[in-house]
Amino acid sequence: MCFIRTKILFILFFLFARSAFSIDFDYYSNPVTALSEIGYPEETQVLSNSVFRTLCGHFQILPDGADPRTSYTLSFEEGRYPIIRYEMPCNGGRAFVTAFASVMPNSQKVAYKASTINLRGEFEIIKIRNLINFIRIQAENKSDVKRDFHFQFSYSFGAGIPMQVDYQSKEFIYYDWKGRHFDVLEDRRTFGEGKEVLFASSHNLAVSGGGARISISLDPAEKKDIHIFLPYFSMTRADAQALLSAPDVWQKYYDAKRKFWDDRRAQAFTVFIPEKKPMDVFYASHWYLLETCLDNIGKRWILRANPFQYDQFYMRDGTFQVRAMDLLGEHEIAKKCLDFFIESRDNDGRLASQPEQYDANGMALYAIGQHVLLTKDKTWAKRVLPAVRKSVRWLEKYRNGGLMPPSSMNDNEMLKNARLVGHNIWAANGLFHAFILAQAVGAKEFMDEIGESSGKYVTLLINELQKFDRIPPSFEYMDAEAYAPGRFGMKYGFDWGNLSMIYTPFDIWDFPIMTNTLDYCRKYYREGLFPYPERGYEDQLHHYLSFDITLTSLVRREYNDVLNDFYTGYLLHTTNCHAGCERFDRRTRDYIPPSNITPHGTFAAKYIALFRNFFVMEHHLYDKKLRLCSFLAPDWCAAGAQIKVERAPTAFGRISFHLDFFEENALLQISPPKAERDFNGYIFYLPPFLEMTKALSDGRDLPMIEKTVAAIPFGRYVEIPSNARRVEIFFKRNPAPNVNYEKTVQKYISKNRQP
């Protein structure tokens, strides 16, 4: 009977949670999202005023008489699928727009010239199938009289996605549209020029200037669907007719899209918690990485930071993106992306994508080592060993037994002729992960070579860093020359590399220098985020600079900081389509023009990593233990709540667990990893408002541990043996922070958006 009551309580709680946290809120004043398909090299840009931007032009759907500047609330279907939905009022009724993108398998291929975007500037010409935007308009008559509904489809050629010379290295062939005109083709359902169709419709079109119009009549309470097929490249008339003549074509592609992602998630790492928004951001980050930030060009799989203005390969961003794929269990794609990392090396062995970004070499080695650690793929490790060896030897030659030498300003480095701390952090981290790869394949000579060098390097780094009161951007500190006078943070500036210390193979998270660094950075926080260190603009907030600070606070068990960062920093500052960007201005709630728009792949990658680490985390492997539940939000721990972690790749193998909360206890059920290396069990935490009093592992008492490290109170936790399957944790409930996503949004609106 008790079991039944508990199940009913859980079901009611879950249903309540799903509804209570379903809130439509878009932080940005001009939200942007994207539609594509996994690996497709281009994306359709979707704006909140019902505009779809492709290569060819600017396509807008408007109900009759609607202001073209009207903004609609874009959302993803169920928060789980890359299928956009929004509602438009129209003439006594409403219209629901549903849109997604899929490649048309049998369409005529388009010639496409794509740069591989590596240091050698190579390119290749390939032929790709057309990407079709499948758009459904569901018109509904809400009145009690028959009404006519009219929809305008404007098409402005030349207003498509901008091709920025500085960032966009791709070129398109056979698309010289200058001076052309458009008209409706003979079948009255396609709009285009000659045999090239710009869009097709399930209903007859009437020409209306630079676009077309559809009119339908609806009886009271009647609904009708209009289907629009908008290609990324103009399509042939034959392809348009194939779409128009096939039975239920829209529904078939729609069902296939949902099934694809259902099947993919069933094999991937996932988490279930009783709060919708964090889950939606997690799901969206997964498909943003695969559908909008991943190019399959010939045999190459290439990551890029952003589908629009950063539409090229950055090894710095790619490092976090490819590791996120490994954390998701997308190992095959991660491997293909890492193959391009290796292909992109310089002639001297340096792994890089842009000149003089010397930290990229260590970052790439980190991604390669993490892949081997999480997959145990020794065959691949043996294949890439020669390239890794060359990369290490370049690194050792470049630093010549000491620190990395000065480098010129490139991208984020705010200093001239300075020995950047970030470059050294990633160099040391790269050596450590090269050692992991060498160990995996038994390359003893290479292990000995790295081990001796790395040990001396780490000792040198720690000794040099301890000369300062906080981690500086460069070892010159106050004597460094600023790239531009007046940069934020005094003349020596900031550099995001010095915030990456948490990724190092040496533990200094509890050193006073780390505490001082965090305290210093958090002084400048606005709305839960770190500002971009440029020109004194304290209101330009930076998403993925902040993640490294939060991750450090997570390891340090600074619960309130992580709680505030998560809700006020990351979740609040997303679109209603769950995307983050690079940086934005909090005064205007807009991106920093003309770039930095959503969705950004690095935000997606770092969110996935942080969210995963909330539930499962290795800590530099030194104790061979997994940390479980390093952070849990208050509502996730309510009586009746359940947390499910499934198929999480770790350094010790995949792990799954369920955590069920009751009023005074919780039940942890573990499906342990099949460890291929020594595994010493788990460290299990509860948030500070749940005061742990007792723990039983398969009926046996587990000792409570409570400690403080370097003035950092870790609270009470329990160590769980590796063979545990069922653990009961007893606790006393204390007052918890009154924080969740919905309350965070309401608080923000009440403070900043008064009528």
N, C-alpha and C positions, 0 to 999 in steps of 0.2 A: 504493500500500500504506500509506504514511504517512497519507494522507487517511482511509482506512478505519479505521486504528487510532485516529486522532483522533476520528472520529465515534463509534466504539464507546466510547471513553473518556468523551466528553461524555454519551452516553446513560446509561452506568452511573452517572456522577456525578449526573445529573439525577434518576434514579430513587432513588439513595441520598439525595439532598438532600430529595426529596419525603417520603420515609419518615422520615428522621432528624429532621426538623423538624416532624413531625406530632405535636403534643403537646396534650392536653386540659388547659387550665389557665384558671381564672377567678380573677382577682385579688380580686373583690368577694365579700363574704360574703352579699350578697343581690342577685344579678344580675337584671337586668331587660332585656327586649328588646321589640321591637314588630313587628307585621305589618300591612301595608296594601298599597296599590297606588299607582302613580304618580299624583300629583295628588289623591288621595282625601283629603277634609278630616278624616277620623278614622282612628284606629289601634286595634288590639287590643293590649293590654298582656299580655305573657307573662312569667310568673314561673318560677323554677327548681323550684317544688314542683308543677309541672304544672297551674298555674292560668292560665286565659285570662280577662282582664277586658275586657268590652265596656261600652257605655253601660248596658245593662240589668242586668248583674250579674256575678257571680263564678262561673265555670264551672271545675270541677276534675275531672280524670281520675285515678282511683286503682285500682290492682289490689286485689283483695279482701284486706282485712286490713292494707293499707298505712297507715302513719302519714301523715296529711295534711301534716305538717311536713317530710317527707322531701324532700331536695333532689336534683335530677337535673342532670346536666351537659348544658346546652343547647349545641347547635352548629348551624352552617349547613351545608347540604348541599354537600360538596366544598369548603367555604369560599368558594364562588363565587356561590351563589344565595340569595335571601331565602326560604329554605325551612328551617324549624327541624326538627332531629332530636334525639331523646334516647331513652335506653333505660331501661326499668323492669323489674326482676326481679319474677316472679310465679309462685308455685305450681309449682316445679319446671321453670320455663321462663323466658321473657323476652318482653317486648313492646317493639317499636320504634314510637315515635310520630313521625310526619312531619306537619308543618303549614305551611300558607301561606295567604295571603289573596288573593282576587280579587273583583272586582266582578261581580255576576251581571247580565249585559246586559239581560235581559228581565224583571227583577224589578220589582215595584211600587215606584214612587218614594216616598221619605219626605220630608215637609215639613221643612225645615231652615232655621233662622234663624242666619245667620252674620255676625258683625261683620267688616268689612273692616279693622278695627283700625288706622285711621290717626288723625291728630290731630283730625279732624272727627267721629270716633266713628260713622261711617256703618255701616249694616248693610243686608242684603238677605235676602229669603226665596227660597230656591231649592228645587228638588226633586232629590234624588239617588237613584241606585240603591243597593241594599243591598250592603254588603261582607260576603262570606261567608268564614269561616275553614274551610278544607278540612282536616280532620284524619283521618289514617289511623293505626289501631292494628294493627300486624302482630304477632299472637300466635304464638309458636313453642313447641312442646312439646319440651324438651330431654331428657326422661326416657325410659325404655324401657317405660313403661306409659301407658295411656290416662288423660288427666286432664281435669278440668273447670276452665275459666278463667272468672273473674268480674271484671267491671269496674264500678266505681261512678262515676256521674256526678252530682256534687253541683251544685246551682244555688242560689246565694244572691242573691236580688234585693236591690238596694240596696248591694251591696258592689262595684259596678263602679268604673270610673275616676272618681276624685274630681273634682268640678267646683269648683275653687277660684275664689272671687270675685275675688281679687287678680290672678289671671293668666288665667283662662279667660273669655273674652268671648263665647263661643258659647252659644247657647241651643237647646233642642230642643223641638219642638212635638208634642203628642199623646202624651206619655209620662208620664202621671200613673198610676203603678203602685201607689200606696199602697192597702193593704187588699185587694189581689187575691190570689188563690190560683192554684196551678198544678196541672194534672193532665194525664194522657196522653190524647191525642186518639184518635179511633176507630181509625185505622189501626195503632196500637200502635208506630209508629216515629217519632212526633213528640211533643215535650214542650212544653206551653205553656198558654195561657189563652184559652179561646174559640177564635177563629179566628186568634189571634196565636201563632206558633210560636217558642219560644225555642231549640230545637235539634232536629235530625232525625238519624236513624240508619239505616244499612243493615240493621240487625238489630232484632228486636222488643225493646221496652223494657218493663221491669217497674218500676212506681212504687216508689220507696223514699224516703219522707219528702220532703225538699226536692230530690229528684233522681230518678234512675232507675238501672237496673242491666241489664247484658247478660251472659248466660251462654253459653259455647260449649264444646264438647267437642273435644279434639284427640287423635288417635292419636299414637304415638311418632314424633318427627321431623316431624309435620305442622305446617303453617302456615295461618293464616286471617287475612283482613283484615276489619276493622270500619271503616266510614266514618262520620264524624260531620260534620254541616254546622251550624256555629255562626254565626249572623248577627250583625253588629254591632248593628243594630236588629232587633227581632223581625220575623219575616217572615210573610207571609200563608200560609195553608194551601196555596193554589195554588202559590206559589213553592216551598214545601217538597216538595210532590208532584212538581213538575217536576224537582227535583234527584234525588229518589228513583227516579223512573221512567226517567230518561235513561240509556241504556247507557254504561258506562265513563265516567261523568261526572267522577269524581274524577281519573282518569288523563288525561282530555282537558284539564282545567284545569291539572293538574300539568305536562303536556307544554308547554302554552301558556306557562306561567310561565317555564320554562327557556328556551324558544325566544325569548321576548321579550328576556331578558337576554343571551342569546347574540348575537342580532341587534344589540342596542343596543351591546354591547361591540365588535362587529366594526366599528362606525363611530366609536367613541370613542377618545380617547387612552388608551393602555395601556402598561404596562411588564411585562416578564417577567424575573424573576431566579430563581436557584436557591435560594430560601428561601421557605417557604410562608407563614409568619405575616405578614410585611410585605405580601405580595400579598393575603392575605385581608383585612387591614385596609383596604387600598386598594379592593378590590372592595366590601366592606361599606360603606365611606364613600360610595361612588357611589350605592348604592341607598338608604342611609339618607337622603341628601339628597333624592332624588327620591320615595321612597315614604313616608317618615315626616316630612319637614320641608317638604313642598310642598303647598299647598292650591290646588286649582282651584275657585274659587267664582264661578259664572257665567262671565264673560269674564275674570275676574281670576286671576292666578297669584301667590300670596302665600307667601313664605317665613316660617317661624317657627323659633325657636331649638331647640325641643324639642317632641316630639309630646304631652307631658303637662303638666308644670307651667309651662313657658314657651311655651304654646300661643298665641302671638301674634307679630305682626310687630315685630321689633327691627331698625332699619336698621343698627345697629352690627354685629350678627351677620349680617344679610343681606348686608352688603358682602362679607364673606369667603365666604359661601355662594355668592353669585352669581358671584364671580370663580372659585371652584372649578369651577362648572359650565362657565364659559368655558374653563378649563384642560383640562377633560375633553372639550371639543368639543361640549358641550350648549348650543350658541349660541342656538337658537331659544327654549328654555326660559329661558335667561338673559335674553334680550331681553324676554320677557313679564314676568319678574320685575322688571326694571328699569323697565318701563312703570308698574308699581305704585309703585316708588320715586318716580317723577315725579308720579304721581297723589296721592301722600301729602304733597306739599309744603304748607307753610303758605300763608296768603293773601299773605304778603309775599315768597314765593319760596323760603323756607328749606326744604331737603329734610330731613325729620325724621319720626320715628315717635313719640317721647316728648318731652314738654316739657323744655326746657333741656338737652338733650343736644346741645350745639352742635357737638361734633366730628362728629356724624352727617352734617351737611351736606357737609363735606369728604370724608368716607368715601364718601358716595353719589357725589360727583363722581369720586372715584378709581375706583369700580366702573364708572361710565359710560365714563370714558376708557379703562380697561383693555379693556372690551368692544369699543370702536371700534378699539383698537390690535390686538386679537387677531382680529377679524372683518373689518376693513376695510369695514364696512357703512356706506357713506356716505349711503344713503337714510335709514336710521334716524337717523344722526347729524344730518342736516338737520332731521328731524322733531322731535328733542328739543332742538335748539339754543336755541330761545326759553326753554325751561324752565331750561336750563343758564345762560343769560345772566342770568336773574332770580336764580338761586341765587348766582351770583358777585357780582351787585350787592348782594344782601342781605349777603353776607359782607364786602364792602368797606365798606358802610355801617356794619356792626356793629363792625368793628375800627377804622374811622376813621383809617386810615393808620398805626396802631400795632399792638400786640398785641391778641389777643382779650380783652375785658374779663372781670372776674370773673363767675362763675356760681354758682348755689346747688348744694348737694350733690344729686346725682341718680344713684342706682345705685352706681357704683364710685368716684366722686370722694370722697376721704377728707378733704377740706378745705373750709372755709367761706370765701366771699368771696376766693377766690384766682384768679389768672390761670393756668389750668392749662396746662402744657406740652403735654399731649396734644391739647388743643383747637387749639393753634397748629400743631402738627405736621400734623394732618389738614387744617387750613385751607390751609396751604401746599401740601400734596400735592393737595388738591382743585383749587387754582388751576392747578397744573402739568397736571393731567389735563383740565381745561377747555380749556387751551391745545391739548392734543393733539386734542381734538374739533374745536376751531375750525380748526386746521391741516388736518384731514382734509377739511373741507368748504370750505376756502378763504375763511373769514370773516376777512379781513385786518384790518378795523377792530377786531374783537373780539380778535384775536391781539395787536395792538399795545397794546390796553387792558390785557389780562392781563399781557403781557410786562413792561411798565414797572412795574406795580404789584407783580407777583410778585418781580421782581428786588430791589426795595427791601425787600420783606417778608422774603425769605430772608436778605438781608444783616443785617437787624435781628435776626432769630432767632439766627443764628450768633453775632453779637456778644454778644447777651444770654446765650446758653448758655455761652459761654466765660468768663463771670464765675464759674462754678461748677466744683467739682472733679469732679462727676458730674452726670448729667442728673437734675434734681429733678422732683418731681411738679408744682411750681408755681414761678413766677418769684419768689414771696415766700420760698421755701425755708424756713429755720428760723423765720421770722417768721409763717408761715402758721398759721391757727387750725385745729386738728384738729376734724373733725366729732364725734368721740367720743374723749375722752381715753383714753390707753392703747392706741391702735391700734398695730398691729405696725409697727416701724421708727421709733420715737420720735414726738414730737408732730406732726411735719409729715407723717407718714404716707407711704404709697405710693399710686400711682395707675397703673393699667395703661396709661394713655395715654403715659407717659414711656418705656415700653418699646417703643413703635411707631416709633422713630427709623429703623429699617431701611427703612421704607416711604417715607421722604421723598425728594424729588427732588434733594436736595443730599447729597453724600457726606461724612459725618463718621464713617464706620465705623472709620477709622484714627486718629481724633483721640484724644488722651489721655483726654478726658472720656468717650468711648465705652468705652475699656478699663477705666477706673475704675468705670463703671456696671455692666459685666458682672461684674467682680471682686466688686463689692459685692453684686450680686444672687446670684451663685453661692455666696457665703458662707452664705446661708440655705437652700440646696438640701437637700432630703431625698428620698432614693430617686430621684434624677435629675429632680426637679421643683421648681418655685418654689412657695413657700407662699402661700396667699391672704392678702393684707395686711389682716387684720381681727382686732382684739381680742387680738393676741399669740398666736394659735393657730398655732404653727409646724408642727403636724402636719396642718393642713388644706392639702392640696396642690391646686394649680390647674393643670388641663391646658392650657388655651389661653393663659394668661398666659405659660407656658413656651415656647410655639412661637416667639414673637417673639424671645426670647433665642437659641434654637437657630438661627433663620434668620440672625441677626446673626453668630453664630459660624461658620455655613456660609460666609458671604461673606468672613469674616476667615480662613478656612482653618484653623480651630481643630479639627482632626480629632478628637482624643480627647474633647473636650467634646461634639461632635455625636454621636459613637459612643455615649457614655454616655447622652446625652439620648434618643437613638432607642430603644435597647434597654431601659435601666433606667427611663427616664422614660415613654415613650409605649407601647411594645409590652407591657411588663410590666403596666402599669396599664390593661389593657383586659379586657372580658369575653371569654368563650370564643366569643361571637358578634361579637367584634371591634369593640365600641363603646367610646367614651370618654365622659366626663361633664364637668361643669364643675369641681367640686371634691369632695373626699372626705377622710375622716379615715384616715390610714395606720395608726393604732392599732387601729381596729375593722375596717378594710378595707370601710367602708360609706360610703354617700353621707351628706352632711350633711342630716339630716332637717329638714323633710319633703320636701325637693326635691333638685334637682341629679342626678337619676337619669339613667341611660343610656336611649336613645342621644341624644347631644347633637350638633346640627347644626354648631356651631362647631368642635368637635373634628374632626368628619369633614372639614369644609372646610379647616381648617389642616393636617390630615394630608395631604390630597391635594396642597395647595400645596407643602409641604415635600418630600414624596416626589417630586413632579415636579421640583422644583428640584435634587434630588440629581443628576438626569440631564441636565436642560436648564434653563438659567437665563439670563435677561437681567439685566444689572446696570445699571439706570437708563438704558440705551440710549446712554450718553454715548460709548462706543467702537464702537457698532453691531456688537457681537460677541455670539455665544452661548457661554456656559460649558457644557461637556459634562463630566459625571462629576465634579462638585464633591465628591461623597461616594460612596464605594463601601465596603460592609462587607467584612471579610476573606474570608468564605466565598463572596462573589460573584466573587472574583478568583482562585479556585483553578484550577489547570490543568484544562481540560475544561469550565469554566463558560462560559455565554453569557448576555449581557444584551441584551435586545431592547427598543427604544423605538419605538413605532409611533404615528403620527398626532398628534404633540405640537403643539398650536397655540403659536405664538410671535409676537412682534412682527414677525417677518420672513416669516411663513408657516409652514405645517406642515412638520415634520421627522420623519424616521424614521432609525434607525441600529441596526446590530448590532455588538456588541463581543464577540469570541471570545478567551478566554484560553488560552494554552499555558504551558509551563513557564518560558520565558524571553522570551516576546513575546506581543503581542496584536494582533489584526486588527480595525480599525475600518472598517466599510463604511457610508457615509452616503448617504441619499437626501435631498438638500438641499432647503431651502424654496424656493418660487417667490416670491422677494422682490419686493415692490412698492416698496420703499425701498432705500436704500443698505445693503448688507450686507457687512461686512468680514471674515466668516469666524468661526472658532471658537477658543476657548481650551480646551485639553484637559488635564485633570489626571489623575493617578493617586494613590492613597492613599500615605502616606509610607513604607509598608513595601515598595512597589515603586519602586525607584530607577531612574528613567528614564535610559537611556544613549544612545538613538538613536531617530530617527523618520524615516520615509520617507513622502512623499505622492506616490502614483502613481509611485514609483520615485525621487523627488528628495528629497535631504536637507532636513530641517527643523531650524532652529537650536533648541537647548535654551536655555530661559530660566530663570533663578533669581534671585529678588530678595527683599528684605526691605523692608516698608513700615511705617514707624513702629514698629519693633521687632517687627513681626509677620512671621515667616518664612513665605513662601508656598511654599517648596519649589520643585521643578523642574517646569516645565510646557512645553508646546509650543503655538505658534500655528499653526493650520491654515487655509490659504486657502479662500475661499468656494467655489471650483470643485473642491475635493478630493472624491473618491469613495471612494478606498481608501487607508487609512493604516496602516502597520505601526509599531508601537511596541515597542521593545526595552527590557528592564529587568533589573535584578538583584533577586532576591527576598531580602528581609531578614525577620527574625522579625516576625510579625504579631500583633496582640492576639488572644487566645483568647476571642473573643466572638461569640455568636450568640443567637438567641432561646431556644433550648432550654437552653443553658448559663446564661443569665440567670435563667430560671425555676428551674432546679435550685439555683443559688446562693441565690436568694431563699428557696426552701423550706427548704434546709438551715440557713439563718440564722434564719428567722422562724417556721417551722412544725414545730418539733421535736415528736415524739409526746408 
